[in-house]
Amino acid sequence: MLDAVLPIVVLIVLLALTIYLFGIDATNGPLQVALLLSAAFASLMAFKNGYTVAGVADAAVGGVTSAVGAIFILLAVGALIGTWNMAGTIPTIVDYGIRLVSPTWFYLTAAVVCALVGMVTGSSWTTAGTLGVAFVGMAKVMGLDEGIAAGAVICGAYFGDKMTPLSETTILVPKLVGGGLTVGEHIRNMFWTAGPALGVSLVIFLVLGLNANPDAAISTDAAQDALASAFNIGFVNLLPLLLLVFFAARRFPPFLSILGSALFAGILAPFTQWEAVKAFVDDPSLGPVATSIEAIFGAMATGFVSSSGVEPIDALFTRGGMASLLSTIWLVLGALSFAAVMEHAGFLQRLLMPIVSRARGRGSLIASVNASGIGLNVIAGDQYVADVLPARMFRGEFAKRGLAPQVLSRAVEDSGTVTSVLVPWNTCGAYISGVLGVSTAAYFPFCFFNLLSPLLDVLYGFIGFKVPRAEPWEDQAHTAALPAQP
């Protein structure tokens, strides 16, 4: 137990030290160094317990390999943000948004729209990386709080992700839990926590909107004029968004869907935003074709640079590119290296065993699952580890006590899935913070849905509300590979 705890202590100390010294800038490198040093220390503890250097090295490589799909999605989203800005897609969404949505209803609208899109796409990552970016951009133009806007986006996106059979975690968790649980039963039981959590969140966002005091650097009319001068605003600019929705509806692989939409936007840009494309490349010696090709590669690689002359507008749309998310990928690699070594050496299982054995009552058992999911999101830095381990570790105890398998699956999702975005070095937290351009600390207090879901699940466990029982069910030894993408 001491060998299992010591790497956690080292991790906490190093993370706290980097945050104390560097603040928000810790995610630009110091946090990654802290995670890799913690992984190295965990490796030393593994060697002490008889594990070989080759075995630990293979485990670390395997942990990183499990994130390759997520890394490709990150790169694709970076390219998409760059070309969507260049093609006028995000500027058009922002322009339409500030015309149609008043500041009073803005936060509420962001949460509702992202919830609906999340249910259609089945991916909180895709929702946040597309419409989420636009909503945060609108908030900046309208002078609203970007942290609250990001919180509204996250609440809606994660509700939609949980409440659809198109989501990978919604499909994965019932398989891990076993007991013959279907995806439909799992979703119906999750609604009793997800529904009230979102409802309360929407009420809070409405209250925050009613009390908002917009403080924009420029008026919305001036912003619209600046947008119109820098981009050709029109419905045709939304074609990349519609293409992405089509790909999602047809269940194309997320990486190919996002990259395909990014490439389409890049090809569309010279036809709809020629002046912006020429200003971006800024090389009069090149012909139209060469300029277009260079603009596509540049926007996808290092991001688009807006040259409208209006500083707030240029700052808003000078974003994107695969290179902009390399520090996020570095963060993911560091976190997963640490998690892989901890799991390979049996340290994570050793930490969970006492929790499982000491949970006597129904409420304490459900609370233990939630605590394990949240703890693993912090320690392991990956939502799939936080879903897989509790589902496997607790399913025998739930089966023995006659609690229906959907009780365990809901507890796993309410903790492992939705709280992952609240941890800066977690793969989900790093991704969402990176694409939205808002620090985890800034949006954390406003992720009401993500904070309320585990609390409601634990409350239901203690009072016995919507905690179905069943005859002791078989603890089937399901094996499921970690998905390649969230």
Secondary structure, DSSP 8 states (H G I E B T S, - for coil): -HHHHHHHHHHHHHHHHHHHHHGGGGGGTHHHHHHHHHHHHHHHHHHHTT--HHHHHHHHHHHHHTTHHHHHHHHHHHHHHHHHHHTTHHHHHHHHHHHH--HHHHHHHHHHHHHHHHHHH--HHHHIIIIIHHHHHHHHHHT--HHHHHHHHHHHHHHHHHTSTT-HHHHHHHHHH-TT--HHHHHHHHHHHHHHHHHHHHHHHHHHHHT-----SS-HHHHHHHHHHHS--SGGGGHHHHHHHHHHHTT--HHHHHHHHHHHHHHHHHHH-HHHHHHHH--TTS-HHHHHHHHHHHHHHT-----SS-HHHHHHHS---GGGGHHHHHHHHHHHHHHHHHHHTTHHHHHHHHHHHH--SHHHHHHHHHHHHHHHHHHT--HHHHHHHHHHHHHHHHHHTTB-HHHHHHHHIIIIITTGGGSTTSHHHHHHHHHHT--HHHHGGG-HHHHHHHHHHHHHHHHTTT--B-S------------S--
